[in-house]
Amino acid sequence: MTMMSCELEQEVLTGVTQERLTNEAPPELAEVLKQSAYTRLMGNGSWGGHGGFYSYQEITSDEAAIPVKGGDWADGGTWVRAHRHTWQVGDGEINGVWDTPFRVIAEANALLQQYPDLEDLGREMRVLRAFSYLILLDNFGGGVPLIIETTTDANPPSSSRQELFDFIQSEVLENGPLLTKENTKTNFNFWTAHMILAKLYLNAEVYIGQPKWAEAETMIDVIMTGPYSIASNYFSNFASVNAGSVENMFTLPYDANNAGGFNIHQMSLHYESQKTFDLVDQPWNGYVALEEFYNSYDEADLRKNNFRAGLQYASDGVTILEDAAGFDGDPDGVQVNFTPRINQLEPNAFRQAGVRTNKFEIATGAQPDLNNDFPVFRYGDVILMKAEVRLRRSDPSGALPFVNQIRDRAGADLFTSITLDQLLAERGREMYAEGWRRSDLIRFGRFGAPWWEKPTSTANRNVFPVPLNKIQSNTKLTQNPGY
């Protein structure tokens, strides 16, 4: 599908002059024009890519870490600081958290300026821009400038959390109901616009100090009348060919040749895992799951296959051995063996320590970028959000069937009762590696809690600092408290 859309874009643009694009704004080009903004969400550092937004959602959570293996993955201490919540304003990778949504905003604003008469384009770009501001609000709080198509100040000041919240809400309420109700997985539609509001309201107490559980449930109930359902096979949502998923709602259509940036297999697998999948490039041996998080899955839970554990073999069945020069004395021996225990975060973690991400299918012969579409919004999340709002509105019996719908699909024992702690753990098991764990931990009041190799952290760490170079280039920006 991605290849077809790329060919369409080339065919349409080849036959249209820039003069016609600028002066006539032909409506049939709206779909092509939209993609220039959506593609800004993709690339390295976005969902499923290393170095920016996605890395900081995962590594700052209780799901994952990047242990330092001698000189490998030292990276100036960036990932150790991220894990321990001691990141600094000058850590360059925080720029990636900031830059990804602002790239989208800039492109959406440009299209709104250039094509004011294309109403469908305008509505969708306003919803996409609102989603980008939701990411910024979640990650940076009130340190963010609000920039729209009519902004003329080259150095706009920071906006308050309330201003950002109100902007996101009004933009989606005004434009979202006018979007198509077709199941357009790679564009925002009526249903996924409501998902933006559901996420906004679900986290309202964090963002503006006012709970909005009823409003969140109203949005969730609208979504649940849409065209989505729970897939019978959990892992079909993450297959290398998953465009037909009945559960994935809004996805990033990665393509190894035409739309790269999804390289989670490179980020996590051992160097020698190249032989397991006959990969084009050698993996980087970085991201591992924390032992406690891995152990939170029951043995019968099919989702435990989110991880790759145990002895590893080449595609022909031959055992995979550590390179003799690189063997670091791991007591598990020279055969590559992914064990849950990680001996230390730094400076000399064993190269085999920690189970690896296995959630997204890795096709034999895969390139450094995968073809799997990445689900940003998924209906399984909606089901658990419904359970959460029922529980937070003092209706645990109303929450239980929704949680058990998810557990039943996973082959796990059904709950007979449900608490917030149990629900947070279930969200972790279901949503592992999808980029929402940091936000969930904050909403449940657990982000500052200690876990492996991380001490208790202060509440100001619930948001990241405005990157140092942004403050230096725009003195009107206000740094977040505590930085």
C-alpha positions as CSV (number, residue, x, y, z in Angstrom):
1,M,0.0,0.0,0.0
2,T,2.8,2.4,0.8
3,M,4.5,1.7,-2.5
4,M,1.2,2.3,-4.3
5,S,0.7,5.6,-2.5
6,C,4.2,6.7,-3.3
7,E,3.7,5.9,-7.0
8,L,0.4,7.8,-6.9
9,E,2.1,10.9,-5.4
10,Q,4.7,10.9,-8.1
11,E,2.2,10.4,-10.9
12,V,-0.1,13.2,-9.7
13,L,2.6,15.7,-9.0
14,T,4.4,15.0,-12.3
15,G,1.3,16.3,-14.2
16,V,0.6,19.4,-12.2
17,T,2.5,22.6,-12.4
18,Q,3.6,24.5,-9.3
19,E,1.5,27.4,-10.5
20,R,-1.6,25.3,-10.5
21,L,-0.8,24.0,-7.1
22,T,-0.4,27.5,-5.7
23,N,-3.3,29.3,-7.5
24,E,-5.9,26.6,-8.1
25,A,-5.4,24.2,-5.2
26,P,-7.2,21.3,-7.0
27,P,-9.2,19.3,-4.4
28,E,-8.1,16.0,-5.8
29,L,-4.6,16.7,-4.5
30,A,-5.6,17.1,-0.9
31,E,-4.8,13.5,-0.1
32,V,-1.3,13.8,-1.6
33,L,-0.7,17.1,0.2
34,K,-1.7,15.7,3.6
35,Q,1.1,13.1,3.4
36,S,3.8,15.7,3.5
37,A,2.7,16.4,7.1
38,Y,1.9,12.8,8.2
39,T,5.4,11.6,7.1
40,R,7.0,14.0,9.6
41,L,5.7,11.7,12.3
42,M,7.9,9.0,10.9
43,G,11.6,8.5,10.7
44,N,14.3,7.8,13.3
45,G,13.4,8.8,16.8
46,S,9.7,8.6,16.2
47,W,7.6,5.5,17.1
48,G,9.8,2.4,16.9
49,G,13.0,4.4,16.2
50,H,16.0,5.2,18.3
51,G,17.3,8.5,19.5
52,G,14.3,10.8,20.4
53,F,10.6,10.6,21.2
54,Y,10.2,6.8,21.3
55,S,13.4,6.2,23.2
56,Y,12.4,8.6,26.0
57,Q,9.0,7.1,26.3
58,E,10.5,3.6,26.8
59,I,13.8,4.1,28.5
60,T,12.4,6.5,31.2
61,S,9.7,3.9,32.0
62,D,9.8,0.6,34.0
63,E,9.7,-1.4,30.8
64,A,13.2,-1.1,29.3
65,A,16.8,0.0,29.7
66,I,19.9,0.3,27.6
67,P,22.7,-1.2,29.7
68,V,26.3,0.0,29.0
69,K,28.5,-2.8,27.9
70,G,32.0,-1.5,28.3
71,G,32.4,1.2,25.6
72,D,29.2,0.0,23.8
73,W,26.2,2.2,24.5
74,A,28.0,4.5,26.8
75,D,26.9,7.5,24.7
76,G,28.1,10.1,27.2
77,G,25.8,8.6,29.8
78,T,22.6,9.7,28.0
79,W,20.7,6.5,28.3
80,V,21.8,5.8,31.9
81,R,20.6,9.3,32.9
82,A,17.3,8.7,31.0
83,H,16.7,5.5,32.9
84,R,17.6,7.0,36.3
85,H,15.6,10.2,35.6
86,T,18.7,12.4,35.9
87,W,18.6,13.7,32.4
88,Q,20.1,17.2,31.8
89,V,18.8,20.2,29.8
90,G,21.8,19.8,27.5
91,D,21.1,16.1,26.6
92,G,20.8,16.4,22.9
93,E,18.4,13.4,22.5
94,I,15.7,15.4,24.2
95,N,15.7,17.6,21.1
96,G,14.3,14.6,19.3
97,V,11.3,14.5,21.7
98,W,10.7,18.2,20.9
99,D,11.5,18.2,17.2
100,T,9.3,15.3,16.0
101,P,6.0,17.0,16.8
102,F,7.2,20.4,15.8
103,R,8.2,19.1,12.4
104,V,4.6,18.0,11.9
105,I,3.2,21.4,13.2
106,A,5.4,23.3,10.8
107,E,4.3,21.3,7.8
108,A,0.6,21.5,8.9
109,N,0.9,25.3,9.3
110,A,2.5,25.6,5.9
111,L,-0.3,23.7,4.2
112,L,-3.0,25.7,6.1
113,Q,-1.3,28.9,4.9
114,Q,-0.8,27.8,1.3
115,Y,-4.2,26.1,0.7
116,P,-6.8,28.0,2.8
117,D,-9.7,27.0,0.5
118,L,-9.2,23.2,0.8
119,E,-11.6,22.6,3.7
120,D,-11.0,18.9,4.1
121,L,-7.2,19.4,4.1
122,G,-7.6,22.2,6.6
123,R,-9.7,20.2,9.0
124,E,-7.4,17.2,9.0
125,M,-4.3,19.3,9.4
126,R,-5.8,21.0,12.4
127,V,-6.5,17.7,14.0
128,L,-3.0,16.4,13.2
129,R,-1.5,19.6,14.6
130,A,-3.6,19.1,17.8
131,F,-2.3,15.6,18.2
132,S,1.2,16.9,17.9
133,Y,0.5,19.4,20.6
134,L,-0.9,16.6,22.8
135,I,2.5,14.9,22.5
136,L,4.2,18.2,23.4
137,L,1.9,18.8,26.4
138,D,2.5,15.3,27.7
139,N,6.2,15.6,27.4
140,F,7.0,19.2,28.1
141,G,4.0,20.6,29.9
142,G,3.9,24.4,29.8
143,G,7.3,25.0,28.3
144,V,5.9,24.8,24.7
145,P,5.2,27.7,22.4
146,L,1.8,27.7,20.6
147,I,2.5,28.2,16.9
148,I,-0.4,28.3,14.3
149,E,-0.6,29.3,10.7
150,T,-1.2,33.0,11.6
151,T,1.7,33.3,14.1
152,T,4.0,36.1,13.0
153,D,6.3,36.2,16.1
154,A,9.6,34.5,15.1
155,N,10.2,33.8,18.8
156,P,6.9,33.0,20.3
157,P,6.7,32.6,24.1
158,S,5.8,29.5,26.0
159,S,2.1,28.7,26.6
160,S,0.6,27.5,29.8
161,R,-0.6,23.9,30.2
162,Q,-4.2,25.3,30.3
163,E,-3.7,27.2,27.1
164,L,-2.3,24.1,25.3
165,F,-5.1,21.9,26.7
166,D,-7.8,24.4,25.6
167,F,-6.3,24.7,22.2
168,I,-6.1,20.9,21.6
169,Q,-9.7,20.5,22.9
170,S,-11.2,23.3,20.8
171,E,-9.3,22.3,17.6
172,V,-10.4,18.7,17.7
173,L,-14.0,19.4,18.9
174,E,-14.4,21.8,16.0
175,N,-12.8,19.8,13.2
176,G,-12.8,16.1,14.3
177,P,-16.6,15.5,13.9
178,L,-16.3,16.7,10.3
179,L,-13.6,14.1,9.3
180,T,-14.5,11.0,7.4
181,K,-15.9,8.0,9.2
182,E,-14.0,5.7,6.8
183,N,-11.5,3.4,8.4
184,T,-8.5,5.4,7.2
185,K,-5.7,3.9,9.2
186,T,-2.9,6.2,8.1
187,N,-4.9,9.4,8.3
188,F,-6.9,10.8,11.2
189,N,-10.6,10.2,10.9
190,F,-13.8,10.9,12.9
191,W,-12.9,8.0,15.3
192,T,-9.3,8.7,15.9
193,A,-10.0,12.4,16.4
194,H,-12.1,11.3,19.3
195,M,-9.2,9.2,20.5
196,I,-7.1,12.3,20.8
197,L,-9.7,13.8,23.0
198,A,-10.0,10.6,25.0
199,K,-6.3,10.7,25.7
200,L,-6.5,14.4,26.5
201,Y,-9.3,13.9,29.0
202,L,-7.8,10.7,30.5
203,N,-4.7,12.7,31.5
204,A,-6.5,16.0,32.3
205,E,-5.7,15.7,36.0
206,V,-2.0,15.6,35.2
207,Y,-2.2,18.3,32.6
208,I,-4.5,20.9,34.3
209,G,-5.2,19.6,37.7
210,Q,-8.8,18.8,36.9
211,P,-10.0,15.2,36.4
212,K,-12.3,14.7,33.4
213,W,-13.1,11.0,33.6
214,A,-16.7,11.5,32.4
215,E,-15.6,13.5,29.4
216,A,-13.0,10.7,28.6
217,E,-15.7,8.1,28.8
218,T,-17.9,10.0,26.5
219,M,-15.2,10.0,23.9
220,I,-14.4,6.4,24.4
221,D,-18.0,5.4,24.0
222,V,-18.1,7.2,20.6
223,I,-15.0,5.3,19.5
224,M,-16.6,2.0,20.5
225,T,-19.4,2.6,18.0
226,G,-16.8,2.7,15.2
227,P,-15.4,0.1,12.8
228,Y,-12.8,-1.4,15.1
229,S,-12.7,-4.7,17.1
230,I,-10.3,-6.9,19.1
231,A,-8.3,-9.1,16.8
232,S,-8.5,-12.8,17.7
233,N,-4.7,-13.0,17.4
234,Y,-2.9,-10.3,19.4
235,F,0.3,-10.6,17.4
236,S,-1.5,-10.1,14.1
237,N,-1.5,-6.4,15.0
238,F,2.3,-6.3,14.8
239,A,2.9,-8.6,11.9
240,S,5.2,-7.6,9.1
241,V,2.1,-7.3,6.9
242,N,-0.5,-5.8,9.3
243,A,-2.4,-3.2,7.2
244,G,-5.5,-5.3,7.4
245,S,-5.6,-5.4,11.2
246,V,-9.2,-4.9,12.5
247,E,-7.7,-3.5,15.8
248,N,-5.1,-0.9,14.7
249,M,-6.8,2.5,14.4
250,F,-4.1,5.0,13.5
251,T,-0.8,3.6,12.2
252,L,2.5,4.9,10.7
253,P,2.9,3.0,7.4
254,Y,6.6,2.2,7.6
255,D,8.2,0.7,4.5
256,A,11.7,-0.6,4.3
257,N,12.4,1.0,1.0
258,N,10.3,4.1,0.9
259,A,9.5,5.1,4.5
260,G,12.2,4.0,6.9
261,G,12.7,4.7,10.5
262,F,11.2,1.6,12.3
263,N,14.2,-0.3,13.4
264,I,13.2,-1.8,16.8
265,H,14.9,-5.1,15.8
266,Q,18.2,-3.3,15.3
267,M,17.8,-1.5,18.6
268,S,17.2,-4.6,20.7
269,L,18.6,-7.8,19.3
270,H,22.1,-9.1,20.0
271,Y,24.8,-8.6,17.3
272,E,24.7,-12.3,16.5
273,S,20.9,-12.3,16.1
274,Q,21.6,-11.3,12.6
275,K,22.0,-15.0,11.9
276,T,18.7,-15.9,13.4
277,F,16.7,-13.8,10.9
278,D,19.3,-13.5,8.1
279,L,19.2,-9.8,8.6
280,V,20.8,-7.4,6.1
281,D,22.6,-5.5,8.9
282,Q,24.0,-6.5,12.3
283,P,21.7,-5.4,15.2
284,W,23.0,-3.0,17.9
285,N,22.4,-5.0,21.1
286,G,20.9,-2.1,23.1
287,Y,17.3,-2.2,24.4
288,V,16.4,-4.9,26.9
289,A,13.3,-5.4,29.1
290,L,13.6,-5.0,32.8
291,E,13.4,-8.3,34.7
292,E,10.5,-7.3,37.0
293,F,8.5,-6.1,34.0
294,Y,9.1,-9.4,32.1
295,N,8.2,-11.4,35.2
296,S,4.9,-9.6,35.5
297,Y,3.5,-11.9,32.8
298,D,2.1,-15.2,33.8
299,E,3.6,-18.2,32.0
300,A,0.2,-18.9,30.4
301,D,0.0,-15.4,29.1
302,L,0.5,-15.5,25.3
303,R,1.8,-11.9,25.4
304,K,4.9,-13.2,27.1
305,N,6.0,-13.8,23.6
306,N,6.4,-10.0,23.4
307,F,10.0,-11.0,24.4
308,R,12.7,-13.1,23.0
309,A,14.3,-15.2,25.7
310,G,16.5,-18.2,26.2
311,L,19.1,-19.8,23.9
312,Q,19.3,-18.4,20.4
313,Y,19.9,-20.2,17.1
314,A,20.7,-19.3,13.6
315,S,18.1,-19.7,10.9
316,D,19.5,-23.2,10.0
317,G,19.3,-24.4,13.6
318,V,22.9,-24.0,14.5
319,T,23.7,-22.5,17.8
320,I,24.8,-18.9,17.9
321,L,28.0,-18.2,19.8
322,E,29.4,-14.9,21.1
323,D,32.4,-13.6,19.2
324,A,35.5,-14.9,21.1
325,A,37.0,-11.4,21.2
326,G,33.8,-10.0,22.6
327,F,32.9,-12.6,25.2
328,D,32.7,-10.9,28.5
329,G,32.7,-13.8,30.9
330,D,28.9,-14.1,31.2
331,P,28.3,-17.2,33.4
332,D,25.6,-18.3,30.9
333,G,28.5,-19.2,28.6
334,V,29.4,-18.4,25.0
335,Q,26.2,-19.5,23.4
336,V,23.9,-16.5,23.1
337,N,21.3,-16.8,25.8
338,F,18.9,-14.0,26.7
339,T,18.2,-14.2,30.4
340,P,15.8,-11.9,32.3
341,R,18.4,-10.9,34.9
342,I,20.6,-7.9,33.9
343,N,23.8,-7.9,36.0
344,Q,24.2,-4.1,36.0
345,L,23.2,-1.0,34.2
346,E,26.7,0.3,33.8
347,P,29.6,0.1,33.2
348,N,29.9,-3.6,32.3
349,A,26.6,-5.2,31.6
350,F,26.8,-8.7,30.0
351,R,26.2,-8.5,26.3
352,Q,23.6,-11.3,26.6
353,A,21.8,-10.0,29.7
354,G,18.1,-9.1,29.4
355,V,15.3,-10.4,27.2
356,R,14.8,-8.6,23.9
357,T,11.8,-7.1,22.1
358,N,10.0,-9.7,20.1
359,K,6.5,-8.0,19.8
360,F,6.8,-6.9,16.2
361,E,7.4,-9.6,13.6
362,I,10.8,-9.7,12.1
363,A,10.6,-11.0,8.5
364,T,13.4,-13.3,7.4
365,G,16.0,-11.2,5.5
366,A,14.7,-8.0,7.0
367,Q,16.5,-4.7,6.2
368,P,17.6,-2.3,8.9
369,D,14.1,-0.7,8.6
370,L,11.0,-2.9,9.0
371,N,7.8,-2.9,6.9
372,N,5.4,-3.3,9.8
373,D,2.9,-0.5,10.2
374,F,3.3,0.9,13.8
375,P,0.0,1.2,15.7
376,V,-0.1,4.6,17.4
377,F,-3.8,4.1,18.4
378,R,-5.1,0.6,18.9
379,Y,-8.5,-0.6,20.0
380,G,-7.0,-2.8,22.7
381,D,-6.0,0.4,24.3
382,V,-9.5,1.8,24.0
383,I,-10.9,-1.3,25.9
384,L,-8.4,-0.7,28.8
385,M,-9.2,3.0,28.8
386,K,-12.9,2.1,29.2
387,A,-12.0,-0.1,32.1
388,E,-10.0,2.7,33.7
389,V,-12.7,5.4,33.5
390,R,-15.2,2.9,35.0
391,L,-12.8,2.1,37.8
392,R,-12.0,5.8,38.5
393,R,-15.7,6.5,38.5
394,S,-16.1,4.0,41.3
395,D,-17.5,1.2,39.2
396,P,-15.1,-1.7,39.5
397,S,-17.7,-4.2,38.5
398,G,-18.2,-2.2,35.3
399,A,-14.5,-2.2,34.7
400,L,-13.9,-5.9,35.1
401,P,-15.5,-7.2,31.9
402,F,-13.3,-4.9,29.8
403,V,-10.1,-6.0,31.5
404,N,-11.1,-9.6,31.2
405,Q,-11.8,-9.2,27.5
406,I,-8.1,-8.3,27.1
407,R,-6.9,-11.1,29.4
408,D,-9.1,-13.7,27.7
409,R,-7.6,-12.9,24.3
410,A,-4.1,-13.4,25.9
411,G,-5.0,-16.8,27.4
412,A,-4.5,-15.4,30.9
413,D,-6.6,-16.3,33.9
414,L,-9.6,-13.9,34.3
415,F,-9.6,-11.4,37.2
416,T,-12.4,-11.7,39.8
417,S,-11.8,-8.1,41.0
418,I,-9.7,-5.2,39.8
419,T,-7.7,-2.4,41.4
420,L,-5.8,0.5,39.9
421,D,-2.5,-1.2,40.5
422,Q,-3.7,-4.3,38.7
423,L,-5.0,-2.2,35.8
424,L,-1.7,-0.3,35.4
425,A,0.1,-3.7,35.3
426,E,-2.3,-5.0,32.7
427,R,-1.8,-1.9,30.6
428,G,1.9,-2.6,30.7
429,R,1.5,-6.2,29.6
430,E,-0.9,-5.3,26.8
431,M,0.8,-2.0,25.6
432,Y,4.4,-3.0,25.9
433,A,6.8,-1.2,23.5
434,E,3.9,0.9,21.9
435,G,5.2,4.2,23.4
436,W,2.5,4.9,26.1
437,R,4.1,3.5,29.3
438,R,5.7,6.8,30.5
439,S,2.4,8.6,30.2
440,D,0.5,5.8,31.9
441,L,3.0,5.7,34.9
442,I,2.6,9.5,35.3
443,R,-1.2,9.3,35.3
444,F,-1.2,6.5,37.9
445,G,1.3,8.3,40.1
446,R,4.1,5.8,39.6
447,F,6.6,7.5,37.4
448,G,8.6,8.8,40.4
449,A,8.7,5.4,42.1
450,P,12.0,3.5,42.4
451,W,12.7,0.5,40.2
452,W,15.8,-1.5,39.1
453,E,18.8,0.9,39.0
454,K,16.5,3.9,39.4
455,P,16.0,5.8,42.6
456,T,12.9,7.7,43.6
457,S,12.6,10.8,41.3
458,T,10.9,14.1,41.9
459,A,7.6,15.3,40.4
460,N,9.3,17.9,38.2
461,R,10.7,14.9,36.2
462,N,7.2,14.2,35.0
463,V,8.0,16.6,32.2
464,F,11.3,17.0,30.3
465,P,13.2,20.2,30.2
466,V,12.9,22.6,27.3
467,P,16.0,21.7,25.3
468,L,19.0,23.9,26.0
469,N,19.5,25.0,22.4
470,K,15.8,26.0,22.1
471,I,16.1,28.2,25.2
472,Q,19.2,29.7,23.8
473,S,17.7,30.5,20.4
474,N,14.4,31.8,21.8
475,T,14.7,33.7,25.1
476,K,10.9,34.0,25.4
477,L,10.7,30.3,26.2
478,T,10.2,29.5,29.9
479,Q,12.1,26.6,31.3
480,N,10.2,24.0,33.2
481,P,10.4,24.1,37.0
482,G,13.4,22.3,38.6
483,Y,15.6,22.5,35.5
